[in-house]
């Protein structure tokens, strides 16, 4: 499945997507940003969320990263 299709699937069914899948897709998006600072910022956010042990908290914090999916679909 293409990255675009995977992102659309996540956006349509966020509640049933694991945080690990979200991290995987976000890590695939990172290299597409033209600004290195954005990629570094996203990496820090991902790492902070991954360090959490509470899955529901991870999911909640991943929700705040949804604009990255939209940006990718809009062509960054």
C-alpha positions, -999 to 999 in steps of 0.1 A, spaced: 0 0 0 13 34 -9 21 59 19 -7 82 7 -32 53 9 -19 44 44 -23 80 56 -59 82 42 -67 49 60 -54 63 92 -73 95 89 -105 75 82 -99 51 111 -76 69 136 -93 53 167 -85 18 155 -49 25 144 -21 15 168 3 41 180 31 20 166 16 22 131 12 60 136 49 62 145 59 41 115 40 64 91 53 96 108 88 83 104 82 77 67 68 113 63 98 129 81 123 128 51 98 146 29 98 178 48 119 205 31 129 221 64 153 200 85 140 217 117 105 204 111 119 169 107 140 172 139 110 186 158 88 158 147 115 132 157 116 147 192 78 146 195 77 110 183 104 100 208 87 118 237 54 100 229 71 66 225 87 70 259 53 70 275 41 37 288 4 44 287 -11 34 254 -41 57 257 -18 86 264 3 77 234 -28 77 212 -40 110 226 -7 127 219 -5 111 184 -38 129 177 -19 162 181 4 151 153 -24 146 127 -16 178 109 16 161 96 -6 136 78 -26 164 62 5 183 52 19 152 35 -13 147 16 -14 184 5 21 181 -9 40 195 21 
